[in-house]
Amino acid sequence: MNHQYEVAVLSSSSDPHDWGPAMAAATTQLAELVQTDDGPALRDLFRQDRHLTITETDDGVRVGLGWDPPGGGTPAADAH
């Protein structure tokens, strides 16, 4: 993906109806990753685009979620 912040979670199903838990886990992991850094605050994720990638695996899919903060890591002025 090549984003400043990115995570990936595996889903054991290739049926899109089963991907919800993996997408929720990826969103949670991304939020936790952002909070562990000295960069943007969690609220800077609000109203921001994220990049979702779904890749087929042998056992299901890989759900990838990436985000690049506006300004390369500085909080977004209009997201507060």
Backbone atoms as SQL, in Angstrom:
CREATE TABLE atoms (id INTEGER PRIMARY KEY, chain TEXT, resi INTEGER, resn TEXT, atom TEXT, x REAL, y REAL, z REAL);
INSERT INTO atoms VALUES
  (1, 'A', 1, 'MET', 'N', 0.815, -1.198, 0.000),
  (2, 'A', 1, 'MET', 'CA', 0.000, 0.000, 0.000),
  (3, 'A', 1, 'MET', 'C', 0.854, 1.255, 0.000),
  (4, 'A', 2, 'ASN', 'N', 1.847, 1.362, 0.837),
  (5, 'A', 2, 'ASN', 'CA', 2.739, 2.524, 0.901),
  (6, 'A', 2, 'ASN', 'C', 2.068, 3.789, 1.421),
  (7, 'A', 3, 'HIS', 'N', 1.438, 3.685, 2.543),
  (8, 'A', 3, 'HIS', 'CA', 0.864, 4.844, 3.224),
  (9, 'A', 3, 'HIS', 'C', 1.652, 5.076, 4.510),
  (10, 'A', 4, 'GLN', 'N', 1.541, 6.274, 5.042),
  (11, 'A', 4, 'GLN', 'CA', 2.265, 6.568, 6.277),
  (12, 'A', 4, 'GLN', 'C', 1.805, 5.649, 7.408),
  (13, 'A', 5, 'TYR', 'N', 0.511, 5.394, 7.460),
  (14, 'A', 5, 'TYR', 'CA', -0.054, 4.462, 8.438),
  (15, 'A', 5, 'TYR', 'C', -0.794, 3.389, 7.659),
  (16, 'A', 6, 'GLU', 'N', -0.506, 2.120, 7.935),
  (17, 'A', 6, 'GLU', 'CA', -1.231, 1.057, 7.262),
  (18, 'A', 6, 'GLU', 'C', -1.260, -0.200, 8.114),
  (19, 'A', 7, 'VAL', 'N', -2.363, -0.917, 7.994),
  (20, 'A', 7, 'VAL', 'CA', -2.572, -2.163, 8.724),
  (21, 'A', 7, 'VAL', 'C', -3.210, -3.167, 7.773),
  (22, 'A', 8, 'ALA', 'N', -3.173, -4.434, 8.146),
  (23, 'A', 8, 'ALA', 'CA', -3.818, -5.481, 7.362),
  (24, 'A', 8, 'ALA', 'C', -4.354, -6.545, 8.308),
  (25, 'A', 9, 'VAL', 'N', -5.532, -7.061, 7.970),
  (26, 'A', 9, 'VAL', 'CA', -6.180, -8.111, 8.752),
  (27, 'A', 9, 'VAL', 'C', -6.648, -9.189, 7.778),
  (28, 'A', 10, 'LEU', 'N', -6.525, -10.433, 8.180),
  (29, 'A', 10, 'LEU', 'CA', -6.968, -11.540, 7.332),
  (30, 'A', 10, 'LEU', 'C', -8.393, -11.945, 7.687),
  (31, 'A', 11, 'SER', 'N', -9.171, -12.252, 6.663),
  (32, 'A', 11, 'SER', 'CA', -10.499, -12.825, 6.833),
  (33, 'A', 11, 'SER', 'C', -10.444, -14.232, 6.248),
  (34, 'A', 12, 'SER', 'N', -11.005, -15.192, 6.939),
  (35, 'A', 12, 'SER', 'CA', -10.941, -16.580, 6.485),
  (36, 'A', 12, 'SER', 'C', -12.028, -16.905, 5.467),
  (37, 'A', 13, 'SER', 'N', -12.723, -15.895, 4.960),
  (38, 'A', 13, 'SER', 'CA', -13.790, -16.105, 3.988),
  (39, 'A', 13, 'SER', 'C', -13.588, -15.204, 2.778),
  (40, 'A', 14, 'SER', 'N', -13.953, -15.713, 1.611),
  (41, 'A', 14, 'SER', 'CA', -13.906, -14.883, 0.409),
  (42, 'A', 14, 'SER', 'C', -15.274, -14.273, 0.108),
  (43, 'A', 15, 'ASP', 'N', -16.251, -14.495, 0.973),
  (44, 'A', 15, 'ASP', 'CA', -17.594, -13.932, 0.815),
  (45, 'A', 15, 'ASP', 'C', -17.631, -12.532, 1.428),
  (46, 'A', 16, 'PRO', 'N', -17.959, -11.505, 0.640),
  (47, 'A', 16, 'PRO', 'CA', -17.978, -10.130, 1.161),
  (48, 'A', 16, 'PRO', 'C', -18.877, -9.935, 2.386),
  (49, 'A', 17, 'HIS', 'N', -19.895, -10.773, 2.549),
  (50, 'A', 17, 'HIS', 'CA', -20.765, -10.659, 3.723),
  (51, 'A', 17, 'HIS', 'C', -20.016, -10.978, 5.020),
  (52, 'A', 18, 'ASP', 'N', -18.896, -11.636, 4.911),
  (53, 'A', 18, 'ASP', 'CA', -18.118, -12.038, 6.090),
  (54, 'A', 18, 'ASP', 'C', -16.948, -11.113, 6.391),
  (55, 'A', 19, 'TRP', 'N', -16.762, -10.066, 5.612),
  (56, 'A', 19, 'TRP', 'CA', -15.596, -9.206, 5.782),
  (57, 'A', 19, 'TRP', 'C', -15.764, -8.133, 6.852),
  (58, 'A', 20, 'GLY', 'N', -16.952, -7.937, 7.337),
  (59, 'A', 20, 'GLY', 'CA', -17.206, -6.877, 8.322),
  (60, 'A', 20, 'GLY', 'C', -16.280, -6.927, 9.531),
  (61, 'A', 21, 'PRO', 'N', -16.124, -8.081, 10.178),
  (62, 'A', 21, 'PRO', 'CA', -15.226, -8.141, 11.328),
  (63, 'A', 21, 'PRO', 'C', -13.780, -7.768, 10.986),
  (64, 'A', 22, 'ALA', 'N', -13.300, -8.186, 9.819),
  (65, 'A', 22, 'ALA', 'CA', -11.932, -7.838, 9.424),
  (66, 'A', 22, 'ALA', 'C', -11.808, -6.341, 9.169),
  (67, 'A', 23, 'MET', 'N', -12.829, -5.745, 8.557),
  (68, 'A', 23, 'MET', 'CA', -12.798, -4.298, 8.310),
  (69, 'A', 23, 'MET', 'C', -12.842, -3.525, 9.630),
  (70, 'A', 24, 'ALA', 'N', -13.661, -3.995, 10.566),
  (71, 'A', 24, 'ALA', 'CA', -13.725, -3.347, 11.878),
  (72, 'A', 24, 'ALA', 'C', -12.387, -3.487, 12.605),
  (73, 'A', 25, 'ALA', 'N', -11.782, -4.661, 12.534),
  (74, 'A', 25, 'ALA', 'CA', -10.486, -4.880, 13.184),
  (75, 'A', 25, 'ALA', 'C', -9.414, -3.994, 12.555),
  (76, 'A', 26, 'ALA', 'N', -9.434, -3.853, 11.233),
  (77, 'A', 26, 'ALA', 'CA', -8.450, -2.999, 10.562),
  (78, 'A', 26, 'ALA', 'C', -8.632, -1.539, 10.968),
  (79, 'A', 27, 'THR', 'N', -9.875, -1.098, 11.066),
  (80, 'A', 27, 'THR', 'CA', -10.143, 0.278, 11.491),
  (81, 'A', 27, 'THR', 'C', -9.651, 0.502, 12.917),
  (82, 'A', 28, 'THR', 'N', -9.902, -0.446, 13.790),
  (83, 'A', 28, 'THR', 'CA', -9.439, -0.343, 15.179),
  (84, 'A', 28, 'THR', 'C', -7.915, -0.324, 15.241),
  (85, 'A', 29, 'GLN', 'N', -7.268, -1.209, 14.498),
  (86, 'A', 29, 'GLN', 'CA', -5.802, -1.254, 14.495),
  (87, 'A', 29, 'GLN', 'C', -5.200, 0.031, 13.941),
  (88, 'A', 30, 'LEU', 'N', -5.826, 0.601, 12.911),
  (89, 'A', 30, 'LEU', 'CA', -5.327, 1.855, 12.362),
  (90, 'A', 30, 'LEU', 'C', -5.440, 2.976, 13.399),
  (91, 'A', 31, 'ALA', 'N', -6.569, 3.040, 14.090),
  (92, 'A', 31, 'ALA', 'CA', -6.758, 4.058, 15.127),
  (93, 'A', 31, 'ALA', 'C', -5.730, 3.878, 16.247),
  (94, 'A', 32, 'GLU', 'N', -5.477, 2.640, 16.651),
  (95, 'A', 32, 'GLU', 'CA', -4.475, 2.376, 17.690),
  (96, 'A', 32, 'GLU', 'C', -3.078, 2.747, 17.219),
  (97, 'A', 33, 'LEU', 'N', -2.769, 2.468, 15.963),
  (98, 'A', 33, 'LEU', 'CA', -1.463, 2.805, 15.409),
  (99, 'A', 33, 'LEU', 'C', -1.242, 4.313, 15.402),
  (100, 'A', 34, 'VAL', 'N', -2.252, 5.043, 15.000),
  (101, 'A', 34, 'VAL', 'CA', -2.153, 6.509, 14.981),
  (102, 'A', 34, 'VAL', 'C', -1.941, 7.043, 16.394),
  (103, 'A', 35, 'GLN', 'N', -2.603, 6.477, 17.375),
  (104, 'A', 35, 'GLN', 'CA', -2.485, 6.954, 18.751),
  (105, 'A', 35, 'GLN', 'C', -1.131, 6.643, 19.374),
  (106, 'A', 36, 'THR', 'N', -0.413, 5.641, 18.875),
  (107, 'A', 36, 'THR', 'CA', 0.884, 5.304, 19.467),
  (108, 'A', 36, 'THR', 'C', 2.001, 6.190, 18.945),
  (109, 'A', 37, 'ASP', 'N', 1.733, 6.929, 17.904),
  (110, 'A', 37, 'ASP', 'CA', 2.736, 7.796, 17.295),
  (111, 'A', 37, 'ASP', 'C', 2.627, 9.195, 17.905),
  (112, 'A', 38, 'ASP', 'N', 3.676, 9.983, 17.790),
  (113, 'A', 38, 'ASP', 'CA', 3.640, 11.358, 18.270),
  (114, 'A', 38, 'ASP', 'C', 3.035, 12.308, 17.239),
  (115, 'A', 39, 'GLY', 'N', 2.517, 11.764, 16.159),
  (116, 'A', 39, 'GLY', 'CA', 1.955, 12.562, 15.079),
  (117, 'A', 39, 'GLY', 'C', 0.510, 12.952, 15.321),
  (118, 'A', 40, 'PRO', 'N', -0.367, 12.640, 14.376),
  (119, 'A', 40, 'PRO', 'CA', -1.753, 13.084, 14.431),
  (120, 'A', 40, 'PRO', 'C', -2.515, 12.482, 15.611),
  (121, 'A', 41, 'ALA', 'N', -3.546, 13.171, 16.022),
  (122, 'A', 41, 'ALA', 'CA', -4.434, 12.676, 17.066),
  (123, 'A', 41, 'ALA', 'C', -5.519, 11.825, 16.417),
  (124, 'A', 42, 'LEU', 'N', -6.163, 10.998, 17.211),
  (125, 'A', 42, 'LEU', 'CA', -7.223, 10.142, 16.706),
  (126, 'A', 42, 'LEU', 'C', -8.291, 10.955, 15.971),
  (127, 'A', 43, 'ARG', 'N', -8.628, 12.124, 16.483),
  (128, 'A', 43, 'ARG', 'CA', -9.674, 12.947, 15.856),
  (129, 'A', 43, 'ARG', 'C', -9.285, 13.387, 14.442),
  (130, 'A', 44, 'ASP', 'N', -8.004, 13.311, 14.121),
  (131, 'A', 44, 'ASP', 'CA', -7.564, 13.684, 12.776),
  (132, 'A', 44, 'ASP', 'C', -7.929, 12.628, 11.733),
  (133, 'A', 45, 'LEU', 'N', -8.400, 11.461, 12.174),
  (134, 'A', 45, 'LEU', 'CA', -8.903, 10.456, 11.244),
  (135, 'A', 45, 'LEU', 'C', -10.310, 10.807, 10.745),
  (136, 'A', 46, 'PHE', 'N', -11.030, 11.640, 11.487),
  (137, 'A', 46, 'PHE', 'CA', -12.402, 11.973, 11.125),
  (138, 'A', 46, 'PHE', 'C', -12.440, 12.766, 9.825),
  (139, 'A', 47, 'ARG', 'N', -13.414, 12.450, 8.991),
  (140, 'A', 47, 'ARG', 'CA', -13.647, 13.144, 7.726),
  (141, 'A', 47, 'ARG', 'C', -12.427, 13.114, 6.804),
  (142, 'A', 48, 'GLN', 'N', -11.665, 12.045, 6.897),
  (143, 'A', 48, 'GLN', 'CA', -10.483, 11.865, 6.048),
  (144, 'A', 48, 'GLN', 'C', -10.654, 10.601, 5.214),
  (145, 'A', 49, 'ASP', 'N', -10.153, 10.623, 4.010),
  (146, 'A', 49, 'ASP', 'CA', -10.177, 9.442, 3.159),
  (147, 'A', 49, 'ASP', 'C', -9.131, 8.439, 3.622),
  (148, 'A', 50, 'ARG', 'N', -9.503, 7.180, 3.564),
  (149, 'A', 50, 'ARG', 'CA', -8.585, 6.092, 3.814),
  (150, 'A', 50, 'ARG', 'C', -8.585, 5.183, 2.591),
  (151, 'A', 51, 'HIS', 'N', -7.524, 4.439, 2.412),
  (152, 'A', 51, 'HIS', 'CA', -7.387, 3.569, 1.248),
  (153, 'A', 51, 'HIS', 'C', -7.626, 2.128, 1.678),
  (154, 'A', 52, 'LEU', 'N', -8.663, 1.516, 1.112),
  (155, 'A', 52, 'LEU', 'CA', -9.024, 0.134, 1.412),
  (156, 'A', 52, 'LEU', 'C', -8.557, -0.755, 0.270),
  (157, 'A', 53, 'THR', 'N', -7.837, -1.824, 0.613),
  (158, 'A', 53, 'THR', 'CA', -7.388, -2.789, -0.380),
  (159, 'A', 53, 'THR', 'C', -7.809, -4.180, 0.071),
  (160, 'A', 54, 'ILE', 'N', -8.470, -4.900, -0.818),
  (161, 'A', 54, 'ILE', 'CA', -8.880, -6.268, -0.521),
  (162, 'A', 54, 'ILE', 'C', -8.164, -7.181, -1.517),
  (163, 'A', 55, 'THR', 'N', -7.375, -8.096, -0.971),
  (164, 'A', 55, 'THR', 'CA', -6.560, -8.993, -1.789),
  (165, 'A', 55, 'THR', 'C', -6.936, -10.431, -1.469),
  (166, 'A', 56, 'GLU', 'N', -7.152, -11.208, -2.493),
  (167, 'A', 56, 'GLU', 'CA', -7.484, -12.617, -2.299),
  (168, 'A', 56, 'GLU', 'C', -6.271, -13.379, -1.767),
  (169, 'A', 57, 'THR', 'N', -6.523, -14.260, -0.816),
  (170, 'A', 57, 'THR', 'CA', -5.493, -15.153, -0.278),
  (171, 'A', 57, 'THR', 'C', -5.946, -16.601, -0.492),
  (172, 'A', 58, 'ASP', 'N', -5.112, -17.554, -0.140),
  (173, 'A', 58, 'ASP', 'CA', -5.490, -18.964, -0.283),
  (174, 'A', 58, 'ASP', 'C', -6.674, -19.330, 0.601),
  (175, 'A', 59, 'ASP', 'N', -6.812, -18.657, 1.748),
  (176, 'A', 59, 'ASP', 'CA', -7.848, -19.003, 2.721),
  (177, 'A', 59, 'ASP', 'C', -8.965, -17.977, 2.840),
  (178, 'A', 60, 'GLY', 'N', -8.966, -16.934, 2.058),
  (179, 'A', 60, 'GLY', 'CA', -9.979, -15.890, 2.167),
  (180, 'A', 60, 'GLY', 'C', -9.502, -14.611, 1.525),
  (181, 'A', 61, 'VAL', 'N', -9.423, -13.542, 2.324),
  (182, 'A', 61, 'VAL', 'CA', -8.940, -12.257, 1.818),
  (183, 'A', 61, 'VAL', 'C', -8.086, -11.553, 2.864),
  (184, 'A', 62, 'ARG', 'N', -7.294, -10.630, 2.382),
  (185, 'A', 62, 'ARG', 'CA', -6.512, -9.721, 3.233),
  (186, 'A', 62, 'ARG', 'C', -7.154, -8.352, 3.081),
  (187, 'A', 63, 'VAL', 'N', -7.586, -7.780, 4.189),
  (188, 'A', 63, 'VAL', 'CA', -8.186, -6.447, 4.196),
  (189, 'A', 63, 'VAL', 'C', -7.114, -5.467, 4.665),
  (190, 'A', 64, 'GLY', 'N', -6.680, -4.598, 3.768),
  (191, 'A', 64, 'GLY', 'CA', -5.672, -3.596, 4.095),
  (192, 'A', 64, 'GLY', 'C', -6.314, -2.222, 4.187),
  (193, 'A', 65, 'LEU', 'N', -5.872, -1.442, 5.135),
  (194, 'A', 65, 'LEU', 'CA', -6.384, -0.090, 5.327),
  (195, 'A', 65, 'LEU', 'C', -5.199, 0.845, 5.539),
  (196, 'A', 66, 'GLY', 'N', -5.110, 1.882, 4.731),
  (197, 'A', 66, 'GLY', 'CA', -4.009, 2.829, 4.824),
  (198, 'A', 66, 'GLY', 'C', -4.512, 4.258, 4.906),
  (199, 'A', 67, 'TRP', 'N', -3.687, 5.121, 5.482),
  (200, 'A', 67, 'TRP', 'CA', -4.051, 6.537, 5.645),
  (201, 'A', 67, 'TRP', 'C', -2.793, 7.384, 5.625),
  (202, 'A', 68, 'ASP', 'N', -2.881, 8.486, 4.914),
  (203, 'A', 68, 'ASP', 'CA', -1.834, 9.495, 4.908),
  (204, 'A', 68, 'ASP', 'C', -2.416, 10.776, 5.480),
  (205, 'A', 69, 'PRO', 'N', -1.936, 11.225, 6.636),
  (206, 'A', 69, 'PRO', 'CA', -2.483, 12.450, 7.220),
  (207, 'A', 69, 'PRO', 'C', -2.202, 13.657, 6.335),
  (208, 'A', 70, 'PRO', 'N', -3.132, 14.598, 6.299),
  (209, 'A', 70, 'PRO', 'CA', -2.888, 15.828, 5.538),
  (210, 'A', 70, 'PRO', 'C', -1.637, 16.517, 6.059),
  (211, 'A', 71, 'GLY', 'N', -0.839, 17.037, 5.186),
  (212, 'A', 71, 'GLY', 'CA', 0.363, 17.741, 5.607),
  (213, 'A', 71, 'GLY', 'C', 1.467, 16.817, 6.071),
  (214, 'A', 72, 'GLY', 'N', 1.340, 15.514, 5.805),
  (215, 'A', 72, 'GLY', 'CA', 2.405, 14.579, 6.161),
  (216, 'A', 72, 'GLY', 'C', 2.543, 14.308, 7.644),
  (217, 'A', 73, 'GLY', 'N', 1.464, 14.409, 8.399),
  (218, 'A', 73, 'GLY', 'CA', 1.526, 14.059, 9.812),
  (219, 'A', 73, 'GLY', 'C', 1.092, 15.153, 10.747),
  (220, 'A', 74, 'THR', 'N', 0.821, 16.324, 10.213),
  (221, 'A', 74, 'THR', 'CA', 0.324, 17.392, 11.061),
  (222, 'A', 74, 'THR', 'C', -1.192, 17.326, 11.118),
  (223, 'A', 75, 'PRO', 'N', -1.819, 17.644, 12.243),
  (224, 'A', 75, 'PRO', 'CA', -3.268, 17.569, 12.345),
  (225, 'A', 75, 'PRO', 'C', -3.971, 18.404, 11.293),
  (226, 'A', 76, 'ALA', 'N', -5.073, 17.857, 10.802),
  (227, 'A', 76, 'ALA', 'CA', -5.864, 18.578, 9.794),
  (228, 'A', 76, 'ALA', 'C', -6.677, 19.676, 10.449),
  (229, 'A', 77, 'ALA', 'N', -6.528, 20.900, 9.990),
  (230, 'A', 77, 'ALA', 'CA', -7.214, 22.023, 10.598),
  (231, 'A', 77, 'ALA', 'C', -8.725, 21.921, 10.476),
  (232, 'A', 78, 'ASP', 'N', -9.237, 21.365, 9.359),
  (233, 'A', 78, 'ASP', 'CA', -10.672, 21.327, 9.170),
  (234, 'A', 78, 'ASP', 'C', -11.312, 20.071, 9.732),
  (235, 'A', 79, 'ALA', 'N', -10.560, 19.176, 10.346),
  (236, 'A', 79, 'ALA', 'CA', -11.106, 17.925, 10.869),
  (237, 'A', 79, 'ALA', 'C', -11.525, 18.025, 12.329),
  (238, 'A', 80, 'HIS', 'N', -11.348, 19.164, 12.952),
  (239, 'A', 80, 'HIS', 'CA', -11.647, 19.279, 14.383),
  (240, 'A', 80, 'HIS', 'C', -13.063, 19.725, 14.602);
